[in-house]
Amino acid sequence: QVQLVESGGGLVQPGGSLRLSCAASGTIFGIGRMGWYRQAPGKERELIGSITSGGTTYADSVKGRFIIFRDNAKNAVYLQMNSLKPEDTAVYYCNANIQTQVFIFKDVWGQGTQVTVSS
């Protein structure tokens, strides 16, 4: 009934920027926490940061470089990535806690989008 779709990944040179988008669709009564994760080959999935009505948090590895923001009218969350480094190369995933009924919440994941930072 509900899904998240990511877009905006691609190849970028070190020091460059990318903006990832994540849009939720389906039967949506509301959306709570939204966040971004990433997973590099051979590594565990890593929480990049999340955003709620109470504020935004970031992993130490991306503080000062990445920004997460939401557009509630579009049921969307964005990840602005600046000063990209080769170690940022990974598959990036969107995650959201979505209210699908009055008292029902679901944890939903996107399919992932590849970000490659290389010269």
C-alpha positions as CSV (number, residue, x, y, z in Angstrom):
1,Q,0.0,0.0,0.0
2,V,2.9,2.4,0.7
3,Q,6.3,2.7,-0.8
4,L,9.4,5.0,-0.9
5,V,11.1,5.8,-4.1
6,E,14.7,7.3,-4.2
7,S,16.3,9.2,-7.0
8,G,19.3,11.4,-7.7
9,G,22.2,9.0,-7.3
10,G,25.1,8.9,-9.8
11,L,28.8,9.5,-10.4
12,V,30.4,12.6,-8.9
13,Q,34.0,13.8,-8.5
14,P,35.5,14.3,-5.1
15,G,34.5,17.6,-3.7
16,G,31.3,17.6,-5.7
17,S,27.7,17.6,-4.6
18,L,24.5,15.5,-5.1
19,R,21.0,15.8,-3.9
20,L,19.0,12.6,-3.3
21,S,15.2,12.6,-3.2
22,C,12.8,10.2,-1.5
23,A,9.1,10.4,-2.0
24,A,6.4,8.4,-0.2
25,S,3.2,7.2,-2.0
26,G,0.1,5.2,-1.2
27,T,-2.3,5.5,1.7
28,I,-0.7,7.9,4.1
29,F,-2.3,9.4,7.2
30,G,1.0,10.9,8.3
31,I,4.8,10.4,8.4
32,G,6.9,10.4,11.6
33,R,10.6,9.9,11.5
34,M,12.4,9.9,8.1
35,G,16.0,9.0,7.7
36,W,18.8,8.2,5.3
37,Y,21.1,5.1,5.5
38,R,24.0,3.9,3.3
39,Q,25.8,0.6,2.8
40,A,29.2,0.1,1.1
41,P,30.3,-3.3,-0.2
42,G,31.3,-5.6,2.6
43,K,30.1,-3.2,5.3
44,E,27.1,-2.9,7.6
45,R,24.3,-0.5,6.8
46,E,25.1,2.8,8.4
47,L,22.7,5.5,9.7
48,I,23.5,8.8,8.1
49,G,20.9,10.9,9.8
50,S,17.2,11.3,10.6
51,I,14.7,14.1,10.9
52,T,11.6,14.4,13.1
53,S,9.5,17.2,14.4
54,G,12.0,17.6,17.2
55,G,15.0,18.2,15.0
56,T,17.7,16.6,12.8
57,T,20.6,14.4,13.7
58,Y,23.7,13.3,11.7
59,A,26.5,10.8,11.9
60,D,29.9,12.2,12.8
61,S,31.2,11.2,9.4
62,V,28.8,13.5,7.5
63,K,28.4,16.4,9.9
64,G,29.0,19.8,8.2
65,R,28.8,18.2,4.8
66,F,25.3,16.6,4.5
67,I,21.9,18.2,5.1
68,I,18.5,16.5,5.5
69,F,15.3,18.3,5.0
70,R,11.6,17.5,4.4
71,D,8.7,18.7,2.3
72,N,5.7,17.5,4.1
73,A,3.3,18.7,1.4
74,K,5.0,16.3,-1.0
75,N,5.6,13.5,1.6
76,A,9.3,13.7,0.6
77,V,12.7,13.9,2.3
78,Y,15.9,15.0,0.7
79,L,19.6,14.5,1.3
80,Q,21.9,17.3,0.2
81,M,25.5,16.0,0.0
82,N,28.4,18.4,-0.3
83,S,32.2,18.0,-0.3
84,L,31.8,14.4,-1.3
85,K,34.7,12.0,-0.6
86,P,35.5,8.6,-2.2
87,E,34.6,7.0,1.1
88,D,31.0,8.2,0.7
89,T,30.6,5.7,-2.1
90,A,27.7,3.4,-1.2
91,V,24.1,2.5,-1.9
92,Y,21.9,5.1,-0.2
93,Y,18.5,4.1,1.3
94,C,15.6,6.1,2.5
95,N,13.6,5.0,5.5
96,A,10.3,6.3,7.0
97,N,7.8,5.5,9.7
98,I,4.5,5.9,8.0
99,Q,1.0,6.1,9.5
100,T,-1.2,4.1,7.2
101,Q,-4.3,4.0,9.4
102,V,-5.5,5.9,12.5
103,F,-3.5,3.6,14.8
104,I,-1.2,1.7,12.4
105,F,2.4,2.6,11.7
106,K,4.8,0.9,9.3
107,D,8.6,1.1,8.9
108,V,9.2,1.4,5.1
109,W,12.4,1.2,3.1
110,G,13.2,2.5,-0.4
111,Q,15.0,0.3,-3.0
112,G,18.3,2.2,-2.7
113,T,20.2,4.4,-5.1
114,Q,24.0,4.2,-6.0
115,V,26.3,7.0,-5.2
116,T,29.9,6.7,-6.6
117,V,32.5,9.4,-5.7
118,S,35.5,9.0,-8.0
119,S,37.9,11.0,-10.2
